[in-house]
Amino acid sequence: MFLAWKEMRRNKTRFLMIGIMFVLISWLVFILAGLGNGLTTLAASTFKNMAADYVVFEKGSQASMGKSLLSGDLTDELLKIPGVEAASPMGIIMGSAVRKIDDSHEAKLDIAIIGIEPGSFLEPPVAEGTGLDAGRPTYAIVNETMKDEGYERGDTFALDGTSVSLTIAGFVRNQTYNHVTAVFIPIDQWRELAFAAPGSDKGIRNPVNAIMLQGKAIDPETVNERLPGTETVTRAQAVQGIAGYKEESGTIMMMLGFLFVISAFIIGVFFYVITLQKSNQFGIMKAIGARNGFLGKAVISQVFILSLLSIVTGVLLTYGTAAVLPEGMPFILDTTWMIAYSLILLAIALLSALASVRTIVKVDPLQALGRVE
């Protein structure tokens, strides 16, 4: 460690250039991860945050709310299955909230209208106002992002293409679906909106898109056997079934993977070239008794110190970037994956330095002495 630190202090410019390159790479990794986390949260925070363990869909729906249609009456039958502690139906349709600005202008906002049973475990906690009430079917609880559009508690807005108007009873947090604001209403009111067209319910009694289950000991195969025509998946699988979620998260992960590979090549090549330039010095040190292990530790120590400082700098720059980004930017930092990605970058840097260590082992002291001028 002493030798590594002393050389870095002596050749500040050389190691500063390598450090800057690694800082930029780590910064880009963290920025991309934050954007990816923000986008996937916008797409599925309603599902990620709901207190459910399993989801029952129509068989063949590929765990998609838009392709599934079940009878809400199955809820009572599900409660009789071993392991099921609670069951509650849910339905989702996309729509637009229309707010009148003046006599000649209206503002429209895309929303996801989610039908749930008032007071069930699917109802998110209210941050402001009151919750749902079956006795007030046209009162809704909405994500607080609607405040940014000028909505306040008690405001009434129309649903585009319908004669129904909803009144905001309260605001909730972190509830979005498919990148738009979630609006929760009683399930009976949701059915009137979703199946207003004759025959759109396909003759199903009390239709819903899915039924959410609570219970860690639930066996999906048992549920499917007891209720033919159903498909039971975990909540995580239901998240993957949201339209575009899998493709979106897959694209982000592929880009992160490329960045990790690129960082390995850059750090490895830089230190490999530096090691080649110092091969005669390493040879002389070996000739006077320095062991391969000692010299290898010096190189690994340099990589560790430089990588650690670069990653810490990248983390600080990322948090600084997050502080100045606009509020509407889907950028969310998570401490867990920040630590995980930092460890991955550090491991990649150390592994890429092995090529330099291998070069040191191959240095012949006699040939190195012959090259000394």
HUNOR-V98654 format. One record per pair of residues at least 24 apart in sequence whose ideal C-beta (glycine too) atoms are under 8 Angstrom apart, sorted by the first residue. I is the first residue (numbers start at 1). J is the second residue. D is the distance in whole Angstrom. If there is no record, write none. Layout:
i-><I/I>
j-><J/J>
d-><D/D>
This chain:
i-><1/1/1/3/3/4/4/4/4/4/5/5/7/7/8/8/8/14/15/15/18/18/18/18/19/19/19/19/21/21/22/22/22/22/22/22/22/22/22/23/23/23/23/24/25/25/25/25/25/25/26/26/26/26/26/26/26/26/27/27/27/27/27/28/29/29/29/29/29/29/29/30/30/30/30/30/30/31/31/32/32/32/32/33/33/33/33/33/34/34/34/34/34/35/35/35/36/36/36/36/37/37/37/37/37/38/38/38/38/39/39/39/39/40/40/40/40/41/41/41/41/42/42/42/43/43/43/43/43/43/43/43/44/44/44/44/45/45/45/45/46/46/46/46/46/46/47/47/47/47/47/48/48/49/49/49/50/50/50/50/50/51/51/51/52/52/52/52/52/52/53/53/53/53/53/53/53/54/54/54/54/54/54/54/54/54/54/55/55/55/55/55/55/55/55/55/55/56/56/56/56/56/56/56/56/56/57/57/57/57/57/57/57/57/58/58/58/59/59/59/59/59/60/61/62/63/63/63/63/63/63/64/64/64/65/65/65/65/65/65/65/66/66/66/68/68/69/69/69/69/69/69/70/70/70/70/70/70/70/71/71/71/71/71/72/72/72/72/72/72/73/73/74/74/74/75/77/77/78/78/78/78/81/81/81/81/82/82/82/83/83/83/83/83/83/84/84/84/84/84/85/85/85/86/86/86/86/86/87/87/87/87/88/88/88/88/88/88/88/89/89/89/89/89/89/89/89/89/90/90/90/90/90/90/90/90/90/90/91/91/91/91/91/91/91/91/91/92/92/93/93/93/94/94/95/95/95/95/95/96/96/96/97/97/97/97/97/97/97/97/98/98/98/98/99/99/99/99/99/99/107/107/108/109/109/109/110/110/111/111/111/111/111/112/112/112/112/112/112/112/113/113/113/113/113/114/114/114/114/114/114/115/115/115/115/115/115/115/115/115/115/116/116/116/116/117/117/118/121/121/122/123/124/124/124/124/125/126/126/126/127/127/127/127/128/128/128/129/129/129/129/129/130/130/131/131/132/132/132/132/133/133/134/134/136/137/137/137/137/138/138/138/138/138/138/139/139/139/139/139/140/140/140/140/140/140/140/141/141/141/141/141/141/141/142/142/142/142/142/142/142/142/143/143/143/143/143/143/143/143/143/144/144/144/145/145/146/146/147/148/148/159/162/162/164/164/164/177/178/178/178/210/256/260/260/260/263/263/263/264/264/264/264/265/267/267/267/267/267/267/268/268/268/268/271/271/271/271/271/271/271/272/272/272/274/275/275/275/275/276/279/279/279/280/280/280/281/282/282/282/283/283/283/283/283/283/283/283/284/284/284/284/286/286/286/287/287/287/287/292/292/295/296/296/296/299/299/299/299/300/300/300/303/303/303/303/303/304/304/304/306/307/307/307/307/308/311/311/311/315>
j-><297/298/301/298/301/298/299/301/302/305/301/305/298/302/302/305/306/274/302/306/267/270/271/306/306/309/310/313/266/270/263/266/267/306/307/310/311/314/349/310/313/314/317/314/259/262/263/266/314/345/263/310/311/313/314/315/342/345/313/314/317/318/321/259/256/259/260/263/314/341/345/314/315/318/333/338/341/318/321/252/255/256/259/252/256/337/338/341/318/322/331/332/333/252/330/331/249/252/253/256/331/332/333/334/337/329/330/331/332/179/248/252/330/245/248/249/252/174/176/330/332/176/179/330/176/177/178/179/242/244/245/248/177/239/242/245/174/175/176/177/112/114/175/176/177/182/177/235/238/239/242/235/239/124/174/175/121/122/124/212/235/121/122/214/121/122/212/213/214/235/213/214/215/216/218/234/235/212/213/215/218/220/223/232/233/234/235/210/211/212/213/232/233/234/235/237/238/210/211/212/213/223/227/230/231/232/209/210/230/231/232/233/238/241/229/230/231/224/228/229/230/231/231/231/241/231/233/237/238/240/241/241/242/243/90/91/92/209/210/241/242/92/209/243/209/210/201/202/204/207/208/209/204/207/208/209/210/211/230/204/205/206/207/208/187/205/206/207/208/211/205/206/211/227/230/211/226/227/211/213/223/227/218/222/223/226/217/219/222/215/216/217/218/219/222/213/214/215/218/223/213/214/215/120/121/213/214/215/211/212/213/214/116/117/120/121/122/211/212/115/116/117/187/206/208/210/211/212/114/115/116/122/187/208/209/210/211/212/115/187/190/191/194/207/208/209/210/177/209/190/193/194/178/180/159/160/161/162/193/159/160/161/146/151/157/158/159/160/166/183/157/158/159/160/149/150/151/155/157/158/149/150/160/146/149/181/180/181/142/180/181/182/183/176/177/178/180/181/182/183/159/183/185/190/193/177/182/183/184/185/190/184/185/186/187/188/189/190/191/194/208/184/185/186/187/186/187/186/212/214/212/184/172/173/175/184/172/170/171/172/170/171/172/173/153/170/171/153/168/169/170/171/169/170/169/170/169/184/185/186/169/186/186/188/169/185/186/188/189/164/165/166/167/185/189/166/167/168/169/185/166/167/168/169/183/184/185/168/169/170/171/172/183/184/168/170/171/172/181/182/183/184/171/172/173/174/175/176/181/182/183/171/172/173/176/181/171/181/171/327/328/193/193/196/189/192/193/242/242/243/244/238/341/344/345/348/345/348/349/348/349/351/352/352/303/307/348/349/352/353/352/353/355/356/299/302/303/352/353/355/356/355/356/359/356/299/356/359/360/359/359/363/368/368/371/372/368/360/363/368/363/364/365/366/367/368/369/371/365/368/369/372/363/365/368/365/366/368/369/360/361/360/357/360/361/353/356/357/360/350/353/357/349/350/352/353/356/346/349/350/349/345/346/349/350/346/342/345/346/342>
d-><8/8/5/5/8/5/7/4/4/7/8/7/8/7/6/7/7/7/8/6/8/5/8/6/5/6/5/8/6/7/7/7/6/7/6/4/8/8/7/5/5/5/7/8/7/7/5/7/8/8/8/6/5/8/3/8/8/6/8/4/5/6/8/6/6/5/7/8/7/6/7/6/7/4/8/7/7/6/6/7/6/6/7/8/6/6/8/6/7/7/5/6/5/7/7/6/7/3/8/7/8/5/7/6/7/7/3/5/4/8/6/7/5/7/6/5/8/8/7/7/6/5/5/5/8/8/6/6/6/7/5/6/7/5/5/6/5/6/5/8/7/7/5/6/5/5/7/6/6/5/7/8/6/7/6/7/8/6/8/7/7/5/7/7/7/7/4/6/6/5/6/6/6/6/6/7/6/8/4/7/5/7/8/6/7/6/7/5/7/6/7/7/6/8/6/8/4/6/4/8/6/6/7/5/7/5/8/5/7/5/8/7/8/8/7/7/7/8/8/5/6/5/7/7/6/7/5/5/5/7/3/5/7/7/8/8/5/5/6/8/7/8/8/7/5/6/8/6/6/6/8/7/7/7/6/7/7/6/7/5/5/6/7/8/7/8/4/7/5/7/6/6/6/6/7/6/7/6/6/7/7/7/8/6/6/6/8/8/7/5/8/4/4/6/8/6/7/5/6/8/8/5/4/8/6/7/4/7/6/7/5/7/7/5/4/6/5/7/5/8/8/7/6/8/4/7/5/8/7/7/6/6/8/6/6/6/7/6/4/6/5/7/6/8/5/5/8/6/6/7/7/5/7/7/5/6/8/8/8/7/4/8/8/8/4/7/7/8/8/7/6/4/7/5/8/7/7/8/5/8/7/8/6/7/5/7/4/8/8/6/5/7/5/8/4/6/5/7/5/7/7/5/6/6/6/7/6/7/5/7/7/8/6/7/4/8/7/2/7/7/7/6/8/8/6/7/5/5/8/6/6/7/4/8/6/7/7/4/7/6/8/5/6/5/6/6/4/5/7/5/3/6/5/5/7/6/7/6/7/6/8/8/5/7/7/7/5/6/4/7/7/6/6/8/7/7/5/8/4/8/5/7/6/6/5/6/5/8/6/5/7/5/8/5/6/8/6/7/6/7/5/7/7/6/7/8/4/6/5/5/8/4/7/6/7/5/7/6/7/7/7/7/6/7/8/8/6/8/7/7/7/8/8/6/7/6/6/6/7/5/8/7/5/7/7/7/7/5/5/7/3/7/5/8/7/7/6/7/5/8/5/5/5/7/8/7/4/5/6/6/7/5/6/4/5/6/8/5/5/7/5/7/5/8/7/2/7/8/7/6/7/7/6/4/7/4/8/7/6/6/5/5/4/6/7/6/5/6/7/7/6/7/5/6/8/4/8/8/8/6/8/7/5/4/7/7/5/6/6/7>
